[in-house]
């Protein structure tokens, strides 16, 4: 088992990475979740059908009981109304301050389950058991929770660090192909911002990764988690260094919002956002031509990316409404070399608009 520590002022905890971990979750969590705590699992119907029984059996083996609450999956379910429904159901089930929430699912379930835990009874503990690649390498780690508003993504949320994160690569075997590739785009980000070896592995081991090679996938997850843990431990609340994790997300979030969360999965939007960051970085002489081309080529190598018709002006408006905008100025994370990035403000609007038009041309030039 790979054990990676996250150490923040709020809480220190471990991210555990191991094949078969979900089936032994009850044993692993026996000393982490207090014996007197009732355990409520927030999950989606599809994940419950595939993995719910395995998780329940693992708890039964150690004499614990799980109570399951279902919520719809998908980005459009990340809303306040869903949060209120879950909180009301917790109250009807008799949940109390000693209760623990387990978020079993992808990024949406993790974000909503974590947010619910952070505000129910003014805060109860949460354990994250991510079941998508994107959640295992990114969203389940670091304590960010949130829901969307019509005007933007994750505009309401909290920082609420979990008791533990359990990442089991075996659960990815049942992940639909499109969702799996979506997670690979998020993994690629870590190679650009901090660890070039991750990017090089994704360049050279494309077929094996797309084929879900078990050993290689476990290594990829652990390598990405190490980067995320290191950055979060240094900057829990995104006051400085943690902003580098937003590489690809500035334009990516704007595209998700502008297309009403119906056209692009989150990782796909990040893929387009990384293309945009490479184009913007090159236009500003921040990113050299070779690095920009490597980023764009590798993103497309893990495609296809869905086409989009969003207008540049509308995407720009979404950028200005993003929570990462400071003083009305959007900030972009741009690569200065492979493995190093810089947070840049005052990017001319014409450069952003030009990048969006180039992206649209690339989208419609490819199948």
Residue, then its C-alpha position, 0 to 999 in steps of 0.5 A: x500500500x502506498x501511503x501519502x501524507x497531507x499535512x495542513x493546519x486544519x488536519x493531517x491525513x493520509x491518501x492511501x493508494x492500493x488495488x483492492x482497497x475498497x473491499x478492505x475499506x472497513x478494516x482500513x477505516x476501523x481505527x480512523x472512524x470512531x466506533x461510536x459514530x454512525x456512518x452515512x454514505x453519500x453516493x450515486x445510484x450507478x456507483x451503489x449498484x457496482x460498488x455499494x455491496x463491496x463497501x458494505x461487506x467490508x464494514x460488516x466484517x468489522x461489525x460496523x453498519x453503513x447507511x446509504x443516501x443516494x444523489x444524482x450524478x453529473x455536474x448539474x447535480x452540484x447545486x444547493x437544492x441537492x445539498x438541502x435534500x441530503x441534509x434533510x434526509x440526514x436529519x430524518x435518519x437521526x444523524x448527529x454531530x458524531x456522525x461521519x459521512x463517506x463520499x463514495x463516487x466521482x468528483x461531483x459526489x465528493x464535492x457535494x458530500x464534502x460540502x454537506x459534511x462541512x456544514x451539517x451540524x456546523x461540521x462533521x468528519x468526511x472520508x473520501x472514497x473516489x471512484x473515478x480517475x479524476x477524483x482519485x488524482x485530484x478532487x478528493x484530495x485537498x479539502x475543496x468542496x462546492x456546488x455550482x451557480x448558474x453564473x459559475x462553477x464551484x462559487x459556493x463551497x468550503x475547505x473541509x479536509x477529510x479524515x482519509x482518502x482511499x484510492x483503489x485503482x481497481x474500481x476504474x475497471x468499470x469506469x466508462x471510457x470517456x470518463x476515464x480519459x477525462x481523468x487522464x487530462x487532469x493527471x496530465x496537468x501534474x506533469x506540466x506544473x511540477x513533475x515532468x516525469x508524469x508528462x513523459x510517462x503519458x507521452x511514452x506510455x499512451x497505449x498502456x495507459x489507455x489500456x488501463x495497465x494496472x501497475x502503470x495506472x497505480x503508479x500514475x495515481x500515486x505520482x499525481x497524489x504526491x504532487x497534490x499532497x505536496x502543494x496542498x500541504x504548503x498552501x491549504x487555502x489557495x493563497x499562493x502556491x496552490x494556484x498552480x493546480x488551476x493550470x487548464x482550469x481558468x478557460x476550462x471552467x468558463x467553457x463548462x459554464x458557458x455550455x451549461x455543463x452538458x457538453x464537456x466533462x470536467x476533465x475534457x474542459x481542463x483538456x481544452x483549458x490546457x490547450x488554451x493555456x499553451x496558446x496564451x503562453x506562447x503568444x505572451x512568450x511565456x511558453x516556448x514553442x516546443x513546450x506548447x506543442x508538446x502540451x497540445x499534441x499530448x492533450x489531443x493524443x488522449x482525446x477525442x475532445x468534444x467540439x464546442x461552439x461557445x463564442x469568445x466574448x461569452x467565454x471571456x465574460x465567464x472568465x471575469x466571473x470566475x472565483x479565481x479572478x482578482x480585482x476583475x482581472x482573471x489569472x492564468x497559470x502558464x507553463x514556463x518550461x515542462x514542470x514549471x509554471x507561472x501565475x500571470x495576470x493582465x493577459x490582454x483580452x485579445x490574446x484570450x479571444x485569439x486563443x479561443x478562436x484557435x481552439x475552435x478551429x482545432x476542435x472542428x478540424x479534428x474528428 
